[in-house]
Amino acid sequence: MPSDLERLRKKYANAKPGETFDPDFRKVAEKIFDPKGTRRAPYMGVPTLLAAPHRQIDPRAPDFSDLDVALLGVPMDLGVSNRPGSRFGPRALRTIERIGPYNHVLACAPLSELRVADVGDVPFRGRYSLVESHEDIEAHVRRIVDAGVAPLSVGGDHSISYPILRAIGAKQPVGMIHIDAHCDTGGPYDGTKFHHGGPFRLAVLDGVLDPKRTVQIGIRGAAEYLWEFSYDSGMTVIHAEEIEKLGIDAIIRKARKIVGNGPTYISFDIDSLDPAFAPGTGTPEIGGLTTREALALLHGLKGLNIVGGDVVEVAPQYDATNNTAHAGAQMLFEILSLMSFSPSIGKKKRSRANS
């Protein structure tokens, strides 16, 4: 009988560059390594979201028709109530290297399994009008949705979710899994209702978000008195203080039951994470999620009917370590990975496979 060392030497000592023996791993490696066994250096080339291919879009006549998922930046923070700077979020996430390509928990390589492109940023008409910016976001995302493509956006402040939901939920209200420190269902103040503390109240009142299919996870801090709309409308609110008591698995079961099989949007505010993990944000709140808890929550959503998502409120200039942008890029990758298993997006994959 050959020793185990002899077996390993025979199999691996003279392996070709990039050669992988496990059939599941080989499927991934074959898409990453070229025939010479070389893979692209993560620090080279023009940076894009998740290193996805860049798609040059003509905003006057955009063509998204062959995509499953469009990654887009929404560099706008006119709706912040505290520290500005999340307009730099998309650029910060584009500079993060070594996110993916393989998701070992969900066992997928979404950039290889889906047709994905970074389609650039929303084309804004100007820099100074929040209302006009929301109109531009809605119009651009509506073109993506009308092409049968799922939008996955990087903000920007959380007010961007309102026009995105108006585009996604125009034909049918969607449910939502919202991971955040704040419910963002506040009313108007300081002369406007279009701020980052109120997008989901507006979305419900416009009939594009179903509050009874909405769960908000990680809520904490001193703004609780602003969130009565969440309770009155039938949203499910899970405070950060409940997470350890309930446990991640129980929260996942609850969230899955609430959203069911219907179309569901995922909104991830980086301030859901404790500032120890993500200090680079406009309204940090201590006592938040760890990155491991956040990942576990997202992993538990595999198979839900995800039709879109966003990662918002990364303000990189408040974090000299770059950890906040790194965490944001990882959460973006996790949502994209979930889209690999979404029934809505899977229809296009199955159609291509059968054609």
C-alpha positions as CSV (number, residue, x, y, z in Angstrom):
1,M,0.0,0.0,0.0
2,P,1.5,3.4,-0.9
3,S,1.7,5.8,1.9
4,D,-0.5,8.9,2.0
5,L,2.5,11.0,1.3
6,E,3.3,9.0,-1.8
7,R,-0.3,9.4,-3.0
8,L,-0.1,13.2,-2.5
9,R,3.2,13.4,-4.3
10,K,2.0,11.5,-7.2
11,K,-1.1,13.6,-7.6
12,Y,0.2,17.1,-6.8
13,A,4.0,17.3,-7.1
14,N,4.0,17.7,-10.8
15,A,0.6,19.4,-11.2
16,K,0.3,21.8,-14.1
17,P,-0.2,25.5,-13.4
18,G,-3.8,26.1,-12.4
19,E,-4.6,22.4,-12.4
20,T,-7.4,21.5,-9.9
21,F,-8.6,17.9,-9.3
22,D,-11.8,18.4,-7.4
23,P,-14.6,18.6,-10.0
24,D,-16.5,21.4,-8.3
25,F,-13.4,23.5,-7.7
26,R,-12.2,22.8,-11.2
27,K,-15.3,24.4,-12.7
28,V,-14.4,27.6,-10.9
29,A,-10.6,27.4,-11.6
30,E,-11.1,26.9,-15.3
31,K,-12.9,30.2,-15.5
32,I,-10.2,32.0,-13.6
33,F,-7.0,30.6,-14.9
34,D,-6.0,31.0,-18.5
35,P,-4.5,28.0,-20.4
36,K,-1.0,28.9,-19.2
37,G,-2.2,28.7,-15.6
38,T,-2.1,32.5,-15.0
39,R,-4.9,34.5,-13.4
40,R,-5.4,38.2,-13.6
41,A,-3.6,40.2,-10.9
42,P,-6.2,41.8,-8.6
43,Y,-4.3,45.1,-8.5
44,M,-4.0,45.6,-12.3
45,G,-6.4,47.1,-14.8
46,V,-9.2,49.6,-14.5
47,P,-11.0,49.0,-11.2
48,T,-14.7,48.1,-11.4
49,L,-17.3,46.9,-8.9
50,L,-16.3,43.3,-7.9
51,A,-13.9,43.3,-10.8
52,A,-16.9,42.8,-13.1
53,P,-16.5,43.6,-16.8
54,H,-17.1,47.3,-17.5
55,R,-20.0,48.1,-19.8
56,Q,-19.9,51.5,-21.5
57,I,-23.5,52.8,-21.4
58,D,-25.0,55.5,-23.6
59,P,-27.4,57.2,-21.1
60,R,-29.5,58.4,-24.0
61,A,-29.9,54.9,-25.5
62,P,-28.7,52.3,-22.9
63,D,-28.5,48.7,-23.8
64,F,-28.7,46.2,-20.9
65,S,-30.6,43.5,-22.7
66,D,-28.0,40.7,-22.5
67,L,-27.3,41.1,-18.7
68,D,-28.7,39.3,-15.7
69,V,-27.4,41.9,-13.2
70,A,-26.3,45.5,-13.6
71,L,-23.8,46.8,-11.0
72,L,-24.1,50.5,-10.8
73,G,-22.8,53.4,-8.7
74,V,-25.1,56.1,-7.3
75,P,-22.6,58.7,-6.1
76,M,-25.1,61.1,-4.4
77,D,-25.3,62.1,-0.7
78,L,-27.5,65.2,-0.7
79,G,-29.9,63.4,1.7
80,V,-27.6,63.0,4.7
81,S,-28.5,64.3,8.1
82,N,-25.1,64.0,9.7
83,R,-21.7,63.5,8.0
84,P,-21.5,63.8,4.2
85,G,-19.2,61.8,2.0
86,S,-21.0,58.7,0.8
87,R,-20.9,60.1,-2.7
88,F,-17.4,58.6,-2.7
89,G,-18.8,55.2,-1.9
90,P,-19.0,53.7,-5.4
91,R,-15.4,54.8,-6.2
92,A,-14.1,53.4,-2.9
93,L,-15.8,50.0,-3.5
94,R,-14.3,49.9,-7.0
95,T,-10.8,50.1,-5.6
96,I,-11.2,47.1,-3.3
97,E,-9.3,44.1,-4.7
98,R,-9.7,40.4,-3.9
99,I,-13.4,40.1,-3.4
100,G,-14.5,36.8,-4.8
101,P,-14.7,35.3,-7.3
102,Y,-15.7,32.1,-5.4
103,N,-18.2,32.1,-2.5
104,H,-17.4,29.0,-0.6
105,V,-20.4,29.2,1.7
106,L,-23.0,29.5,-1.0
107,A,-20.8,27.4,-3.4
108,C,-21.0,29.7,-6.4
109,A,-18.9,32.0,-8.5
110,P,-21.5,34.6,-9.5
111,L,-19.4,36.5,-12.0
112,S,-19.0,33.3,-14.0
113,E,-22.5,32.0,-13.5
114,L,-24.4,35.2,-14.3
115,R,-24.0,37.8,-17.0
116,V,-22.9,40.8,-14.9
117,A,-21.3,44.1,-15.8
118,D,-20.4,47.3,-14.0
119,V,-22.5,49.8,-16.0
120,G,-20.9,52.9,-14.4
121,D,-22.8,55.5,-12.5
122,V,-26.2,57.0,-12.7
123,P,-26.0,60.0,-15.1
124,F,-27.0,62.9,-13.0
125,R,-28.1,66.2,-14.5
126,G,-26.6,68.2,-11.7
127,R,-25.1,68.1,-8.2
128,Y,-27.3,70.3,-6.1
129,S,-30.9,69.2,-6.3
130,L,-31.9,66.1,-4.2
131,V,-35.3,65.8,-5.9
132,E,-33.8,66.0,-9.4
133,S,-31.2,63.5,-8.4
134,H,-34.0,61.1,-7.3
135,E,-35.7,61.5,-10.6
136,D,-32.5,60.7,-12.4
137,I,-32.0,57.5,-10.3
138,E,-35.5,56.3,-10.9
139,A,-35.3,56.9,-14.6
140,H,-32.0,55.1,-15.0
141,V,-32.9,52.1,-12.9
142,R,-36.3,51.9,-14.7
143,R,-34.4,51.4,-17.9
144,I,-32.5,48.5,-16.3
145,V,-35.6,46.9,-14.9
146,D,-37.5,47.3,-18.1
147,A,-34.8,45.4,-19.8
148,G,-35.4,42.5,-17.5
149,V,-32.1,43.1,-15.6
150,A,-31.7,43.1,-11.8
151,P,-30.0,46.3,-10.5
152,L,-27.5,46.0,-7.7
153,S,-26.5,49.5,-6.6
154,V,-23.8,51.1,-4.5
155,G,-24.6,54.4,-2.8
156,G,-24.6,57.1,-1.9
157,D,-26.8,57.8,1.0
158,H,-29.8,55.7,1.8
159,S,-32.3,58.0,0.2
160,I,-31.3,56.4,-3.1
161,S,-33.3,53.3,-2.2
162,Y,-36.5,55.2,-2.6
163,P,-36.2,56.0,-6.3
164,I,-34.8,52.5,-6.9
165,L,-37.8,50.9,-5.3
166,R,-40.1,53.1,-7.3
167,A,-38.6,51.6,-10.4
168,I,-38.4,48.0,-9.2
169,G,-41.9,48.0,-7.6
170,A,-43.8,49.9,-10.2
171,K,-45.7,46.9,-11.5
172,Q,-45.8,45.0,-8.2
173,P,-44.8,46.0,-4.7
174,V,-41.8,44.2,-3.4
175,G,-40.8,42.8,0.0
176,M,-37.5,43.8,1.6
177,I,-34.8,42.6,3.9
178,H,-33.3,45.7,5.3
179,I,-30.1,45.5,7.4
180,D,-29.4,48.8,9.1
181,A,-28.9,50.6,12.4
182,H,-31.9,52.8,11.5
183,C,-35.4,52.0,10.2
184,D,-35.3,55.0,7.8
185,T,-39.1,55.4,8.0
186,G,-39.0,58.9,9.4
187,G,-41.2,61.8,8.3
188,P,-40.3,65.2,6.7
189,Y,-38.1,67.6,8.5
190,D,-35.9,70.6,7.7
191,G,-38.1,71.3,4.8
192,T,-38.0,68.0,2.9
193,K,-39.2,64.4,3.0
194,F,-36.5,63.2,0.6
195,H,-33.8,62.5,3.2
196,H,-31.9,59.3,4.1
197,G,-34.0,58.8,7.2
198,G,-37.2,58.3,5.3
199,P,-37.0,56.3,2.1
200,F,-39.0,53.4,3.2
201,R,-41.9,55.4,4.5
202,L,-42.1,57.1,1.1
203,A,-41.8,53.7,-0.7
204,V,-44.7,52.2,1.2
205,L,-46.9,55.3,0.7
206,D,-46.2,55.1,-3.0
207,G,-47.3,51.5,-3.1
208,V,-44.0,50.1,-4.3
209,L,-42.9,48.4,-1.0
210,D,-45.0,46.0,1.0
211,P,-44.5,46.7,4.7
212,K,-45.9,43.4,5.8
213,R,-43.2,41.7,3.7
214,T,-40.5,43.9,5.2
215,V,-38.1,43.0,8.0
216,Q,-35.6,45.5,9.4
217,I,-32.6,43.9,11.2
218,G,-30.0,45.5,13.5
219,I,-31.9,48.6,14.5
220,R,-30.5,50.6,17.4
221,G,-29.5,54.0,18.7
222,A,-31.2,57.2,19.8
223,A,-33.6,57.7,16.8
224,E,-36.1,55.0,17.8
225,Y,-38.8,57.7,18.4
226,L,-38.7,58.5,14.7
227,W,-39.7,55.0,13.5
228,E,-43.4,54.7,14.5
229,F,-44.3,54.2,10.8
230,S,-42.4,50.9,10.8
231,Y,-44.6,49.5,13.5
232,D,-47.9,51.2,12.3
233,S,-47.4,49.9,8.8
234,G,-46.7,46.3,9.8
235,M,-43.0,46.0,9.3
236,T,-41.1,43.6,11.4
237,V,-38.3,45.3,13.4
238,I,-35.5,43.3,15.0
239,H,-33.3,45.4,17.2
240,A,-29.6,44.8,17.5
241,E,-30.1,44.0,21.2
242,E,-32.3,41.0,20.2
243,I,-29.8,39.4,17.9
244,E,-27.8,37.6,20.5
245,K,-31.0,36.5,22.4
246,L,-32.8,35.2,19.3
247,G,-29.8,33.9,17.4
248,I,-28.9,34.3,13.8
249,D,-30.6,31.1,12.6
250,A,-33.9,32.1,14.2
251,I,-33.7,35.6,12.6
252,I,-33.1,34.0,9.2
253,R,-36.1,31.7,9.6
254,K,-38.2,34.7,10.6
255,A,-37.0,36.8,7.7
256,R,-37.6,34.1,5.2
257,K,-41.1,33.5,6.5
258,I,-41.9,37.2,6.3
259,V,-40.8,37.8,2.7
260,G,-41.9,34.4,1.4
261,N,-41.6,33.5,-2.2
262,G,-42.4,37.0,-3.6
263,P,-40.1,39.5,-5.2
264,T,-37.7,40.8,-2.5
265,Y,-35.2,43.6,-2.3
266,I,-32.1,43.6,-0.1
267,S,-30.9,46.9,1.3
268,F,-27.7,46.8,3.3
269,D,-26.6,50.0,5.1
270,I,-23.0,49.8,6.1
271,D,-23.8,51.4,9.5
272,S,-25.6,48.2,10.4
273,L,-22.1,47.0,11.3
274,D,-20.5,48.2,14.5
275,P,-18.1,51.1,14.0
276,A,-15.3,48.8,15.1
277,F,-15.8,47.1,11.7
278,A,-17.1,50.0,9.7
279,P,-16.2,53.5,11.0
280,G,-16.4,55.1,7.6
281,T,-20.1,56.1,7.5
282,G,-22.2,59.1,8.1
283,T,-24.2,58.0,11.1
284,P,-22.3,55.4,13.1
285,E,-24.0,53.6,16.0
286,I,-22.1,51.5,18.5
287,G,-23.5,48.0,19.4
288,G,-23.9,46.9,15.8
289,L,-23.4,43.7,13.9
290,T,-20.1,42.0,13.4
291,T,-19.0,41.3,9.9
292,R,-19.4,37.6,10.6
293,E,-23.0,38.1,11.8
294,A,-23.8,40.1,8.7
295,L,-22.4,37.5,6.5
296,A,-24.3,34.7,8.2
297,L,-27.5,36.7,7.8
298,L,-27.0,37.1,4.1
299,H,-25.9,33.5,3.6
300,G,-29.2,32.4,5.2
301,L,-31.2,34.1,2.4
302,K,-30.1,31.7,-0.3
303,G,-33.0,30.8,-2.7
304,L,-35.1,33.8,-2.0
305,N,-36.6,35.7,-5.0
306,I,-34.1,38.5,-5.0
307,V,-34.9,41.2,-7.6
308,G,-32.5,43.9,-6.6
309,G,-30.3,45.3,-3.9
310,D,-28.1,48.0,-2.7
311,V,-25.1,48.7,-0.3
312,V,-25.2,52.3,0.9
313,E,-23.6,54.9,3.3
314,V,-20.0,54.0,2.8
315,A,-18.2,57.3,3.4
316,P,-14.5,56.3,3.0
317,Q,-12.9,59.5,4.2
318,Y,-13.8,58.7,7.8
319,D,-11.8,55.4,7.7
320,A,-8.1,55.5,7.2
321,T,-7.9,51.7,7.3
322,N,-10.2,51.2,4.2
323,N,-12.0,48.5,6.2
324,T,-15.4,50.0,5.7
325,A,-15.1,50.0,1.9
326,H,-13.7,46.4,2.1
327,A,-16.7,45.3,4.2
328,G,-19.1,47.1,1.8
329,A,-17.6,45.4,-1.2
330,Q,-17.8,42.0,0.5
331,M,-21.5,42.5,1.3
332,L,-22.1,43.5,-2.3
333,F,-20.5,40.3,-3.4
334,E,-22.7,38.3,-1.0
335,I,-25.9,39.9,-2.5
336,L,-24.7,39.2,-6.0
337,S,-24.0,35.6,-4.9
338,L,-27.6,35.3,-3.7
339,M,-28.8,36.5,-7.1
340,S,-27.2,33.4,-8.6
341,F,-30.0,31.4,-6.8
342,S,-32.9,33.8,-7.3
343,P,-35.8,32.2,-9.2
344,S,-36.4,35.5,-11.2
345,I,-32.8,35.8,-12.3
346,G,-32.5,32.0,-12.8
347,K,-35.2,32.1,-15.5
348,K,-32.7,33.8,-17.9
349,K,-29.9,31.4,-17.0
350,R,-32.2,28.4,-17.7
351,S,-33.4,29.9,-20.9
352,R,-29.8,30.3,-22.1
353,A,-28.9,26.8,-21.1
354,N,-31.9,25.3,-23.0
355,S,-31.4,27.4,-26.1
